[in-house]
């Protein structure tokens, strides 16, 4: 293979431009791979320091000096190996596939995200299936990542068949610079190679699909209606169903052989711009109504949701729907200007979404409290028969224990947790409109919508 060595030489044109990297020599060189690695790392550092021009200059050395198939094959292996190393390091530090995809997507474009998907699929394929948490395969599927190339080439070389080689190398190094910067985060489960059969059994235990189907139907109706009163009624019905299911799950767990039940666990929920603070506030209110806690990792694009499985699922499902409803409601308000004709649309929408989040949280908690009160009344009246979930258990203390277990899990996972300040409200009209969007309807009809039979 024709190869060159990377060297550093000083310019000699009298303009004091400093030192410049170049490729020297045309002879076979066993150190060529090391030279390419050094150049790729140099470009990575420059990208990481926001010196895009400097990084492009270093990459130009590579793409201009390696034009034959053998040379490109070697470069592709060097780049793929470096990305693989950083993906592996990020997984060891708590990151999961959807987390990395979300993080890269915040600052990079689709080419880098596609390459990341390839790199993660290639990395996961190195492990025995039995040692991988099934959730990881689900996450790869969610982002559309898979091993689509043949065994005789890696993902970089495979993409170079149909894509511009120069652009591909540059995108791969930009990806490398991005994943190089990820900090350690909280580990939510076993990394690849660490999972066991017990992990699979735990993660595949799901909420009754009949309940989920009814909840999703109600939320679909809430999202599709143009009448706020109907949307509120359907949403409250969905919250009621999930609250009742959570109560039954808690009672059933308390009546099990160890009388302890499932411990709280965590998942991460993506938060996208714009209006991140308001979206986090909405998620936090839904979490509190369902006995969960939420912790925002600002700048990383996610919130960590801590709680029992059925409660977390309720929060995720409701958040997805309510975020759609809030987005639609604020869009219907149109744009706003002040007396001088200057736009105040952003301030209006921030205030609108803040008010929406505050009032929705209050109303969801009202529904949850009503379900707890109704269940407690039925138990006090002796409605439960022997053998029903949690027969003989005191409901309110039991639910409080579950809240305390969640708090303890949060303290263990985030020992240095700081409480953030709520978003400020600067537009009175936006606040009032948001309150009306969340509060206009009466919830008296939710019993009929939700029904009383499973």
GIPE-V265399 format. One record per residue. N is the residue number from 1. RES is the residue in one letter. PHI is phi in whole degrees, 0 to 359 (* if undefined). D_FIRST is the distance of its C-alpha to the first C-alpha in Angstrom with 2 decimals. Layout:
N/RES/PHI/D_FIRST, N/RES/PHI/D_FIRST
//
This chain:
1/X/*/0.00, 2/X/287/3.77, 3/X/220/6.05, 4/X/227/9.82, 5/X/257/12.74, 6/X/280/15.74, 7/X/229/18.90, 8/X/242/22.50, 9/X/227/24.39, 10/X/271/27.92, 11/X/291/28.90, 12/X/228/31.08, 13/X/252/32.97, 14/X/81/36.17, 15/X/259/36.37, 16/X/54/35.60, 17/X/276/33.06, 18/X/87/31.78, 19/X/265/28.27, 20/X/231/25.24, 21/X/282/21.73, 22/X/211/18.94, 23/X/258/15.24, 24/X/234/14.98, 25/X/93/12.63, 26/X/235/9.56, 27/X/283/8.59, 28/X/300/6.24, 29/X/217/8.45, 30/X/292/9.81, 31/X/269/11.99, 32/X/302/9.79, 33/X/300/11.46, 34/X/295/14.70, 35/X/296/14.39, 36/X/298/13.95, 37/X/300/16.82, 38/X/298/18.91, 39/X/294/18.55, 40/X/297/19.48, 41/X/294/22.38, 42/X/296/23.48, 43/X/295/23.71, 44/X/300/25.49, 45/X/298/28.02, 46/X/292/28.74, 47/X/299/29.38, 48/X/296/31.59, 49/X/269/33.52, 50/X/67/34.04, 51/X/265/32.01, 52/X/297/30.35, 53/X/295/29.78, 54/X/295/27.99, 55/X/296/25.81, 56/X/297/24.93, 57/X/295/24.00, 58/X/294/21.52, 59/X/295/19.99, 60/X/299/19.79, 61/X/299/17.32, 62/X/290/14.94, 63/X/291/15.61, 64/X/279/15.58, 65/X/264/12.31, 66/X/239/10.24, 67/X/245/11.13, 68/X/270/8.68, 69/X/298/9.36, 70/X/298/6.32, 71/X/294/6.92, 72/X/293/10.53, 73/X/299/10.58, 74/X/296/9.73, 75/X/299/12.28, 76/X/298/14.68, 77/X/292/14.80, 78/X/297/15.49, 79/X/295/18.15, 80/X/298/19.68, 81/X/294/19.97, 82/X/294/21.72, 83/X/297/24.05, 84/X/301/24.82, 85/X/299/25.83, 86/X/285/28.19, 87/X/297/29.66, 88/X/300/30.38, 89/X/295/32.01, 90/X/295/34.11, 91/X/296/35.35, 92/X/296/36.37, 93/X/263/38.27, 94/X/104/40.35, 95/X/283/38.47, 96/X/241/38.43, 97/X/308/36.48, 98/X/292/39.15, 99/X/295/39.55, 100/X/295/35.93, 101/X/300/35.94, 102/X/294/39.17, 103/X/296/38.01, 104/X/295/34.83, 105/X/294/36.95, 106/X/288/39.33, 107/X/235/36.92, 108/X/237/34.04, 109/X/263/33.89, 110/X/299/33.19, 111/X/306/29.38, 112/X/294/29.15, 113/X/293/31.75, 114/X/296/29.95, 115/X/294/26.73, 116/X/298/28.97, 117/X/302/30.55, 118/X/299/27.27, 119/X/297/26.35, 120/X/289/29.84, 121/X/297/29.90, 122/X/295/26.65, 123/X/294/28.13, 124/X/293/31.45, 125/X/292/29.99, 126/X/281/28.93, 127/X/253/32.64, 128/X/293/35.32, 129/X/305/37.57, 130/X/293/40.64, 131/X/257/39.45, 132/X/245/38.99, 133/X/302/41.97, 134/X/306/42.67, 135/X/301/43.12, 136/X/293/39.38, 137/X/296/38.74, 138/X/298/41.54, 139/X/294/40.01, 140/X/300/36.63, 141/X/297/38.62, 142/X/299/40.65, 143/X/264/37.68, 144/X/74/36.09, 145/X/260/33.05, 146/X/197/31.67, 147/X/276/28.61, 148/X/250/28.13, 149/X/260/24.50, 150/X/281/23.37, 151/X/290/22.22, 152/X/273/18.73, 153/X/207/17.73, 154/X/265/19.09, 155/X/293/21.50, 156/X/293/19.28, 157/X/295/16.87, 158/X/296/20.03, 159/X/290/21.79, 160/X/291/19.07, 161/X/296/19.99, 162/X/248/23.39, 163/X/236/23.15, 164/X/297/21.88, 165/X/299/18.53, 166/X/300/19.67, 167/X/295/23.03, 168/X/295/21.69, 169/X/297/19.65, 170/X/297/22.72, 171/X/297/25.07, 172/X/296/23.18, 173/X/286/23.35, 174/X/298/26.99, 175/X/299/27.65, 176/X/301/26.17, 177/X/296/28.47, 178/X/289/31.41, 179/X/288/31.21, 180/X/295/30.59, 181/X/269/34.13, 182/X/290/36.08, 183/X/275/38.82, 184/X/298/40.16, 185/X/231/42.80, 186/X/291/45.33, 187/X/276/44.09, 188/X/262/45.91, 189/X/185/44.91, 190/X/292/42.54, 191/X/285/38.81, 192/X/307/36.55, 193/X/97/36.91, 194/X/248/40.43, 195/X/286/42.51, 196/X/229/45.09, 197/X/299/47.39, 198/X/297/50.00, 199/X/298/47.71, 200/X/298/47.39, 201/X/298/51.15, 202/X/294/51.92, 203/X/285/49.70, 204/X/271/50.80, 205/X/288/54.45, 206/X/241/55.37, 207/X/292/58.39, 208/X/312/60.69, 209/X/299/59.05, 210/X/294/62.51, 211/X/294/63.03, 212/X/300/59.65, 213/X/297/60.37, 214/X/293/63.73, 215/X/298/62.30, 216/X/294/59.61, 217/X/296/62.21, 218/X/298/64.40, 219/X/291/61.59, 220/X/298/60.48, 221/X/294/64.06, 222/X/296/64.07, 223/X/286/60.92, 224/X/269/62.21, 225/X/287/65.78, 226/X/263/66.78, 227/X/256/69.76, 228/X/298/69.24, 229/X/299/72.10, 230/X/294/70.50, 231/X/300/67.11, 232/X/298/68.76, 233/X/295/70.68, 234/X/295/67.69, 235/X/295/65.60, 236/X/297/68.48, 237/X/297/68.81, 238/X/295/65.17, 239/X/298/65.63, 240/X/298/68.81, 241/X/299/67.12, 242/X/292/64.31, 243/X/296/66.84, 244/X/295/68.97, 245/X/295/66.04, 246/X/298/64.96, 247/X/298/68.52, 248/X/297/68.62, 249/X/295/65.24, 250/X/295/66.48, 251/X/295/69.71, 252/X/294/67.97, 253/X/296/65.59, 254/X/290/68.57, 255/X/263/70.40, 256/X/288/67.56, 257/X/302/67.71, 258/X/264/66.37, 259/X/53/68.14, 260/X/239/65.14, 261/X/80/62.78, 262/X/292/59.30, 263/X/278/58.05, 264/X/298/56.83, 265/X/225/53.11, 266/X/224/50.96, 267/X/215/48.71, 268/X/244/47.19, 269/X/244/48.29, 270/X/288/46.27, 271/X/234/48.07, 272/X/252/46.85, 273/X/290/47.99, 274/X/273/50.40, 275/X/60/53.46, 276/X/300/51.69, 277/X/302/54.69, 278/X/291/57.07, 279/X/293/54.91, 280/X/296/54.63, 281/X/296/58.41, 282/X/298/58.95, 283/X/297/56.75, 284/X/296/58.58, 285/X/294/61.96, 286/X/296/61.02, 287/X/298/59.70, 288/X/299/62.98, 289/X/293/64.99, 290/X/242/63.10, 291/X/58/63.21, 292/X/239/59.59, 293/X/236/58.06, 294/X/234/55.30, 295/X/231/53.11, 296/X/270/51.15, 297/X/263/47.83, 298/X/297/47.98, 299/X/96/44.68, 300/X/259/42.82, 301/X/83/44.39, 302/X/210/46.29, 303/X/242/49.58, 304/X/271/49.89, 305/X/255/52.77, 306/X/245/54.60, 307/X/172/57.23, 308/X/284/58.16, 309/X/307/56.21, 310/X/293/58.84, 311/X/288/59.58, 312/X/298/55.96, 313/X/297/55.65, 314/X/299/58.83, 315/X/296/57.52, 316/X/299/54.18, 317/X/294/55.96, 318/X/292/58.68, 319/X/298/56.37, 320/X/303/54.24, 321/X/290/57.42, 322/X/293/59.27, 323/X/294/56.34, 324/X/297/56.37, 325/X/296/60.13, 326/X/295/60.03, 327/X/297/57.38, 328/X/295/59.46, 329/X/295/62.65, 330/X/287/61.37, 331/X/294/59.86, 332/X/294/63.31, 333/X/284/64.76, 334/X/73/62.96, 335/X/265/62.35, 336/X/230/64.68, 337/X/227/65.65, 338/X/270/68.01, 339/X/295/71.12, 340/X/267/69.12, 341/X/86/66.80, 342/X/278/63.82, 343/X/290/61.73, 344/X/234/62.52, 345/X/298/60.70, 346/X/297/58.26, 347/X/296/61.16, 348/X/300/63.17, 349/X/291/60.43, 350/X/299/59.71, 351/X/293/63.43, 352/X/301/63.76, 353/X/291/61.00, 354/X/296/62.35, 355/X/297/65.81, 356/X/301/64.49, 357/X/297/62.68, 358/X/298/65.77, 359/X/285/68.18, 360/X/299/66.01, 361/X/300/65.58, 362/X/297/69.36, 363/X/287/70.05, 364/X/294/67.56, 365/X/294/69.11, 366/X/299/72.52, 367/X/296/71.41, 368/X/298/69.96, 369/X/299/73.12, 370/X/295/75.25, 371/X/293/73.41, 372/X/296/73.76, 373/X/297/77.45, 374/X/294/78.06, 375/X/295/76.35, 376/X/295/78.32, 377/X/295/81.55, 378/X/296/80.97, 379/X/291/80.35, 380/X/295/83.42, 381/X/276/85.48, 382/X/77/84.34, 383/X/293/82.57, 384/X/294/79.81, 385/X/264/80.72, 386/X/301/79.84, 387/X/93/76.28, 388/X/283/74.89, 389/X/307/71.86, 390/X/66/72.84, 391/X/305/76.53, 392/X/94/78.42, 393/X/273/75.73, 394/X/279/76.62, 395/X/288/74.28, 396/X/299/74.27, 397/X/299/73.64, 398/X/295/70.90, 399/X/295/69.08, 400/X/294/69.53, 401/X/298/67.90, 402/X/294/64.89, 403/X/298/64.69, 404/X/294/64.91, 405/X/295/62.15, 406/X/294/59.91, 407/X/301/60.88, 408/X/295/60.05, 409/X/295/56.61, 410/X/295/55.92, 411/X/297/57.09, 412/X/289/54.85, 413/X/282/51.78, 414/X/234/52.49, 415/X/294/54.37, 416/X/247/54.12, 417/X/295/54.96, 418/X/241/56.57, 419/X/276/58.79, 420/X/270/57.81, 421/X/279/60.41, 422/X/291/61.28, 423/X/302/60.29, 424/X/278/62.95, 425/X/249/65.01, 426/X/241/65.58, 427/X/230/66.85, 428/X/297/70.18, 429/X/296/70.01, 430/X/297/66.59, 431/X/298/67.93, 432/X/298/71.01, 433/X/294/69.08, 434/X/294/66.70, 435/X/299/69.64, 436/X/296/71.29, 437/X/297/68.17, 438/X/264/68.07, 439/X/238/71.81, 440/X/294/73.70, 441/X/271/74.06, 442/X/278/76.33, 443/X/259/74.76, 444/X/290/77.93, 445/X/265/76.64, 446/X/292/73.59, 447/X/299/75.51, 448/X/292/76.14, 449/X/290/72.56, 450/X/285/71.00, 451/X/80/73.66, 452/X/240/74.78, 453/X/248/73.47, 454/X/279/70.00
//
